[in-house]
Amino acid sequence: MVPEQFWDVKDMAAKNPGLDLNHKSGIPLYIQLKQQISTFISAQVWEPGFKLPTERELAASLGISRNTVSAAYKELEIEGLLVSLQGRGTFVAGDSSEKEKPGRKSRLLKVIDLALGEAAKLGFGPDDFLSLATARALEQKESLAAVNLAFVGTSQEQISYFQRELLPQTGVKIAPFFMQEIRNNPQAVQETLASFDLVVTTFPEVDELQHLLQPFATSVLGVALDLELETIVQIARLPKNSTLALITSSDAFASKVEKSLHHSGINGLNIVRSTENSTSLDSIIAKADAIAVSSERAAEVLSLVQERDCKEIIELLYRIDQGSLNMLHCYLMDLKNKT
């Protein structure tokens, strides 16, 4: 176990070659730092309870700004890998007595094994346990299916992601709505949305949506949807002044992608947007050095790009952050218990 007292920060980069940022790679420094810290944690080079350098100390040792370190630390906190304790510092999350961090499936199997042991003590055999557990799971599935959830998105891509990723996990029926439709005719949608148990949207739209839904006391939950780190890294690796074709189904989604790239420090690309159909994409693809495409249009673009073109195709993958996902599950469990 690594002691709580962290190593001398000037020796850290030498002892851990991975913690060495490349200022010429084109990948934003905070993303490089976040990736490397995450790798150290997953490889258990830094174990749960290990104390990291302060933002100021790490910034000085690596020759970067404190804001860069702060951005990396904050995102790792949101993802549950780090924890910041007031007056004590920033630590690798988890019980310091843990020697390993098993995956979700392994942890679930341990829970099942414990439950089987408790069932045996109560006189229930494996077949009894299987029957009761199956009935209980079906009961919960039916309860969740009775929860009505609406998702208000700003683009078709957002809505498709939310339905594709969360519907299988929760079993909840998800009704999609477009934010622009609500803005155009709020009165027509007010009563419809008021009939749902929960309305979910992205954080930037929460306040506006709550205002539009007045006077109905509808619960509105905000979630954070961000580009996957791997997607940002792929785009950041493109040479400066490259022409990137940004092919999506909607301008709203394209705007969010550009904002995400700008926020990540990726500003040296010539981005050409397109929401056109296949017949109009040939000229755009021909002039592009690389193509970033939303998941819904990936197959369509692949069919247009010839092997001889050797163009890099980057699928724009989004994710819901873990904090938002945990909050959503808590809301759903609470609603299930009320049904």
C-alpha atoms as one frame of an Amber mdcrd trajectory, in Angstrom:
protein
   0.000   0.000   0.000   1.414   3.428  -0.929   1.606   5.644   2.204  -0.656
   8.650   2.418   2.356  10.970   2.234   2.826  11.423  -1.512   6.198  11.209
  -3.238   8.280  14.293  -3.967   6.461  15.714  -6.998   9.652  16.489  -8.895
  10.604  12.801  -8.736   7.110  11.622  -9.653   7.416  12.011 -13.421  10.761
  10.203 -13.370   9.442   7.325 -11.251   6.273   7.112 -13.351   7.176   7.769
 -17.002   3.496   7.749 -17.984   2.945  11.032 -16.140   4.779  13.012 -18.789
   2.792  15.390 -20.977   3.590  15.982 -24.635   3.115  19.689 -25.391   3.438
  19.098 -29.144   0.983  16.209 -29.599  -2.059  18.419 -30.301  -4.024  16.591
 -27.601  -5.206  19.038 -24.901  -2.970  18.803 -21.845  -5.810  18.269 -19.386
  -6.991  15.260 -21.436  -3.472  13.797 -21.460  -3.204  14.294 -17.695  -6.637
  12.811 -17.058  -5.854   9.742 -19.172  -2.529   9.119 -17.483  -3.890   9.474
 -13.940  -6.767   7.175 -14.862  -4.272   4.619 -16.204  -2.206   4.801 -12.994
  -5.354   4.125 -10.948  -6.662   1.270 -13.105  -3.184  -0.348 -13.112  -3.092
   0.081  -9.294   0.141   2.064  -9.458  -1.844   4.479  -7.290  -4.009   2.496
  -4.889  -7.202   3.631  -3.132  -6.287   6.187  -0.459  -3.165   7.414  -2.275
  -2.804  11.175  -1.869  -2.173  13.148  -5.050  -0.102  16.334  -5.234  -1.997
  19.584  -4.885  -3.054  21.312  -8.086  -0.354  23.942  -7.613   2.417  21.394
  -6.950   1.553  19.150  -9.880   1.213  22.134 -12.207   4.690  23.337 -11.184
   6.295  19.909 -11.588   4.839  19.390 -15.079   5.215  22.968 -16.298   1.501
  23.515 -16.955  -1.170  25.864 -15.633  -3.045  25.126 -12.419  -6.322  25.371
 -14.364  -5.219  22.414 -16.508  -4.641  20.254 -13.429  -7.905  21.475 -11.880
  -9.896  20.483 -14.998  -8.399  16.973 -14.983  -8.959  16.490 -11.240 -12.561
  17.697 -11.412 -13.509  15.356 -14.278 -11.899  12.414 -12.472 -13.887  13.337
  -9.346 -17.121  13.367 -11.372 -16.252   9.921 -12.725 -15.660   8.635  -9.193
 -11.922   7.953  -9.541 -10.773  10.758  -7.226 -12.231  12.295  -4.097 -11.400
  15.741  -2.706 -11.540  16.204   1.076 -11.715  19.753   2.404  -8.478  20.668
   4.136  -6.864  17.285   3.474  -6.301  17.071  -0.261  -7.203  14.892  -3.251
  -7.107  11.104  -2.980  -7.686   8.045  -5.134 -11.273   7.039  -4.345 -12.114
   3.853  -2.496 -11.359   2.172   0.793  -7.627   2.320   1.427  -7.778  -1.286
   2.646  -8.925  -2.503  -0.769  -6.299  -4.455  -2.679  -8.288  -4.605  -5.877
 -11.306  -2.987  -7.495 -13.381  -5.758  -9.079 -15.593  -5.037 -12.045 -19.356
  -4.619 -11.819 -20.032  -8.212 -12.845 -17.607  -9.597 -10.254 -19.169  -7.479
  -7.510 -22.653  -8.599  -8.499 -21.601 -12.270  -8.435 -20.272 -11.766  -4.905
 -23.617 -10.273  -3.864 -25.414 -13.291  -5.376 -23.070 -15.699  -3.597 -23.775
 -13.977  -0.286 -27.527 -14.090  -0.945 -27.313 -17.821  -1.777 -25.517 -18.400
   1.514 -28.163 -16.490   3.471 -30.920 -18.383   1.633 -29.332 -21.710   2.611
 -29.289 -20.649   6.278 -33.025 -19.966   5.997 -33.640 -23.399   4.518 -33.988
 -22.419   0.835 -32.099 -24.424  -1.784 -30.645 -23.114  -5.104 -33.848 -23.919
  -6.995 -35.939 -22.022  -4.450 -33.543 -19.079  -4.678 -33.701 -19.080  -8.478
 -37.495 -19.126  -8.468 -37.832 -16.335  -5.920 -35.091 -14.181  -7.452 -36.626
 -14.524 -10.927 -40.073 -13.582  -9.635 -38.638 -10.606  -7.778 -36.695  -9.380
 -10.829 -39.810  -9.647 -13.003 -41.804  -7.763 -10.377 -39.264  -4.931 -10.401
 -39.171  -4.922 -14.196 -42.956  -4.555 -14.311 -42.840  -1.750 -11.734 -40.254
   0.162 -13.764 -42.222  -0.410 -16.950 -45.095   1.442 -15.281 -42.902   4.555
 -14.841 -43.454   7.089 -17.611 -40.344   9.070 -18.474 -39.980  11.821 -21.076
 -36.638  12.886 -22.507 -36.386  16.366 -24.009 -33.409  16.655 -26.347 -32.041
  19.372 -28.583 -31.236  16.952 -31.411 -32.172  13.562 -32.821 -28.700  12.324
 -31.884 -29.252  13.105 -28.207 -32.636  11.401 -28.180 -31.348   8.316 -29.994
 -28.428   7.996 -27.576 -30.673   8.305 -24.535 -33.101   5.663 -25.810 -30.382
   3.323 -27.070 -28.204   3.393 -23.953 -30.651   3.806 -21.081 -33.747   1.894
 -22.178 -32.028  -1.534 -21.987 -30.537  -0.705 -18.570 -33.689   0.510 -16.868
 -36.615  -1.013 -18.760 -38.439   2.310 -18.442 -40.572   3.552 -21.323 -38.977
   6.690 -22.743 -41.021   9.170 -24.774 -38.915  11.596 -26.874 -39.565  15.321
 -27.313 -37.613  18.017 -29.121 -36.792  21.181 -27.200 -37.456  23.354 -30.236
 -41.012  21.997 -30.539 -41.698  22.958 -26.924 -40.269  26.431 -27.491 -42.440
  26.914 -30.560 -45.678  25.811 -28.906 -45.270  25.378 -25.128 -48.984  25.351
 -24.323 -49.617  22.364 -26.581 -46.930  20.336 -24.825 -47.399  21.487 -21.225
 -50.239  19.144 -20.321 -48.660  16.233 -22.184 -45.370  16.508 -20.297 -47.201
  17.120 -17.031 -48.635  13.599 -17.330 -45.168  12.024 -17.087 -43.631  10.862
 -13.809 -40.286  12.431 -14.703 -38.943  14.692 -17.434 -35.218  14.416 -18.222
 -33.171  16.860 -20.274 -29.576  18.065 -20.498 -28.266  20.549 -17.908 -28.231
  23.644 -20.181 -31.971  23.219 -20.867 -33.211  22.556 -17.290 -34.054  26.135
 -16.240 -35.731  26.980 -19.551 -37.757  23.775 -19.545 -38.942  24.286 -15.963
 -40.058  27.797 -16.908 -41.913  26.531 -20.000 -43.713  23.841 -17.986 -45.153
  26.256 -15.429 -47.650  26.197 -13.744 -47.435  22.371 -13.763 -45.258  20.971
 -10.967 -43.485  18.498 -13.218 -40.159  17.092 -11.970 -37.331  17.992 -14.369
 -33.998  16.212 -13.969 -30.857  17.483 -15.700 -28.149  15.125 -16.929 -24.721
  15.750 -18.467 -24.072  14.334 -21.932 -20.515  14.770 -23.198 -18.376  13.512
 -26.043 -16.466  10.359 -25.139 -12.857  11.051 -24.211 -11.657   8.666 -26.943
 -13.571  10.668 -29.555 -12.010  13.939 -28.397  -8.531  12.385 -28.446  -9.016
  11.081 -31.996 -10.010  14.539 -33.214  -7.240  16.248 -31.222  -4.655  14.085
 -32.979  -5.552  15.478 -36.395  -2.835  17.772 -37.796  -3.410  21.477 -37.320
  -5.365  23.172 -40.154  -6.856  19.826 -41.246 -10.296  19.983 -42.834 -12.766
  18.004 -40.745 -16.144  17.131 -42.268 -18.708  17.150 -39.450 -21.633  15.053
 -40.691 -24.703  14.917 -38.443 -28.482  14.745 -38.668 -29.060  18.171 -37.151
 -27.383  21.565 -36.878 -28.148  21.603 -33.159 -26.028  18.511 -32.585 -23.220
  19.848 -34.792 -23.174  23.059 -32.726 -22.842  21.063 -29.495 -19.986  19.040
 -30.961 -18.133  22.203 -31.965 -18.652  23.687 -28.488 -17.322  20.495 -26.884
 -14.221  20.600 -29.076 -13.655  24.274 -28.304 -14.073  23.605 -24.575 -11.437
  20.851 -24.900  -8.972  23.281 -26.471  -9.272  21.973 -30.028  -9.377  25.091
 -32.186  -6.965  24.538 -35.069  -9.260  22.658 -37.449 -11.241  23.793 -40.460
 -14.639  22.285 -39.659 -17.169  21.918 -42.470 -20.666  20.974 -41.277 -23.223
  19.003 -43.237 -26.663  17.604 -42.546 -27.234  16.842 -46.233 -28.261  13.441
 -47.554 -25.910  10.965 -49.233 -26.186  12.410 -52.731 -24.845  15.776 -51.543
 -21.981  14.501 -49.397 -19.517  13.406 -52.080 -17.965  16.837 -52.631 -17.651
  17.501 -48.880 -16.047  14.116 -48.226 -13.659  14.548 -51.170 -12.278  17.814
 -49.743 -12.007  16.588 -46.138  -8.880  15.201 -44.483 -10.990  13.376 -41.900
 -14.678  12.808 -41.180 -16.478  13.042 -37.838 -19.934  11.485 -38.074 -22.829
  10.897 -35.676 -23.639   7.266 -34.887 -26.921   7.367 -36.821 -25.095   8.274
 -40.042 -21.914   6.219 -39.631 -23.008   3.351 -41.899 -24.192   5.811 -44.547
 -20.845   7.632 -44.598 -18.842   4.401 -44.615 -20.660   3.330 -47.750 -19.611
   6.576 -49.469 -15.947   6.552 -48.537 -13.877   4.428 -50.883 -10.962   2.407
 -49.514  -8.541   4.262 -51.739  -9.441   7.540 -50.044  -7.788   6.400 -46.769
  -9.714   9.035 -44.826  -9.997   8.752 -41.083 -13.601   8.300 -39.962 -14.348
   9.255 -36.352 -17.678   8.239 -34.871 -19.051  10.891 -32.514 -19.732   8.845
 -29.400 -21.495  10.454 -26.448 -21.893   9.324 -22.880 -23.915  10.253 -19.820
 -21.595  10.996 -16.894 -21.654   8.589 -13.971 -22.985  11.154 -11.489 -26.002
  11.866 -13.708 -26.574   8.138 -14.240 -26.537   7.438 -10.504 -28.977  10.292
  -9.851 -31.312   9.023 -12.566 -31.321   5.524 -11.087 -32.151   6.965  -7.648
 -35.095   8.893  -9.108 -36.357   5.803 -10.916 -36.154   3.630  -7.792 -38.064
   6.268  -5.838 -40.749   6.456  -8.537 -40.957   2.656  -8.698 -41.628   2.471
  -4.980 -44.487   4.947  -5.376 -46.227   2.965  -8.130
